[in-house]
Every structure is written in structure tokens, then in C-alpha cells.
Amino acid sequence: MNLQALMDKHKIRHADLAFITGRTTRAVHQWVYGIRPIPRSTELLLTALDEGQISEAWLAQKLAKHLASR
């Protein structure tokens, strides 16, 4: 998986992916540059997004709902 290309395609910034995954922007940077492997859960989420199984709107709605419940 070319993480940066996928992020660019869906207009996801490093900070966005860090927020979505509950990781740091440093961790995302390390995934992008191959320093650390991409967690399976992150790969699955991004694959589902890329294959149209979930939409950006659905993801944003779920994130907003999660933030509201805090």
C-alpha cells in the first residue's frame, strides 16, 4: 500500500490520519516513510475507504459522533 498516495487521493493530511487512528503525527510519518509498519486496522480502514465500502462522509459522521460523546 502506498500510504501517501492513498492519503493524497482522499485528501487526508498526516494530522487527520493521526486523529482517525488515535496515533501521533510522528507515527503516521513513520508509516508513510516505511520506518514502521502500518497497523492492520489502519490498512483495513483505508482500504475500505479506497474501495468505496465506506465514504468520507460516513467516516466524518462517525468521528463527529465519537467526539460528541466524550
C-alpha positions as CSV (number, residue, x, y, z in Angstrom):
1,M,0.0,0.0,0.0
2,N,1.3,3.4,-1.0
3,L,0.1,5.3,2.1
4,Q,0.9,8.8,0.9
5,A,-0.7,8.3,-2.5
6,L,-3.8,7.0,-0.8
7,M,-3.9,9.9,1.6
8,D,-3.4,12.3,-1.2
9,K,-6.2,10.7,-3.2
10,H,-8.6,11.1,-0.3
11,K,-7.2,14.5,0.8
12,I,-6.2,13.1,4.2
13,R,-3.4,15.0,6.0
14,H,-1.0,13.4,8.4
15,A,-2.8,15.1,11.3
16,D,-6.1,13.8,10.0
17,L,-4.9,10.2,9.9
18,A,-3.3,10.5,13.3
19,F,-6.6,11.7,14.7
20,I,-8.6,9.0,13.0
21,T,-6.3,6.2,14.2
22,G,-5.6,7.6,17.6
23,R,-1.9,7.8,16.9
24,T,0.5,10.7,16.6
25,T,1.5,12.5,13.5
26,R,5.0,11.1,14.1
27,A,3.6,7.6,13.9
28,V,1.9,8.5,10.6
29,H,5.1,10.0,9.2
30,Q,6.9,6.7,10.1
31,W,4.2,4.7,8.3
32,V,4.5,6.9,5.2
33,Y,8.3,6.5,5.0
34,G,8.3,2.8,5.9
35,I,10.1,3.3,9.2
36,R,7.3,1.4,11.0
37,P,4.7,-0.9,9.5
38,I,1.2,0.4,9.0
39,P,-1.1,-1.2,11.6
40,R,-3.6,-3.7,10.2
41,S,-6.6,-1.8,11.4
42,T,-5.4,1.4,9.6
43,E,-4.7,-0.6,6.4
44,L,-8.2,-2.1,6.6
45,L,-9.9,1.3,7.2
46,L,-8.0,2.9,4.4
47,T,-8.7,0.0,2.0
48,A,-12.4,0.2,2.8
49,L,-12.4,3.9,2.1
50,D,-10.4,3.5,-1.1
51,E,-12.7,0.7,-2.4
52,G,-15.9,2.7,-1.6
53,Q,-17.0,0.4,1.2
54,I,-17.2,3.5,3.4
55,S,-17.3,7.1,2.4
56,E,-15.5,10.2,3.7
57,A,-18.9,11.5,4.8
58,W,-19.6,8.3,6.8
59,L,-16.2,8.4,8.4
60,A,-16.6,12.1,9.3
61,Q,-20.0,11.4,10.8
62,K,-18.7,8.6,13.0
63,L,-15.8,10.7,14.1
64,A,-18.1,13.6,15.0
65,K,-20.4,11.3,16.9
66,H,-17.4,9.9,18.8
67,L,-16.2,13.4,19.7
68,A,-19.6,14.5,20.9
69,S,-19.8,11.5,23.2
70,R,-16.6,12.4,25.1
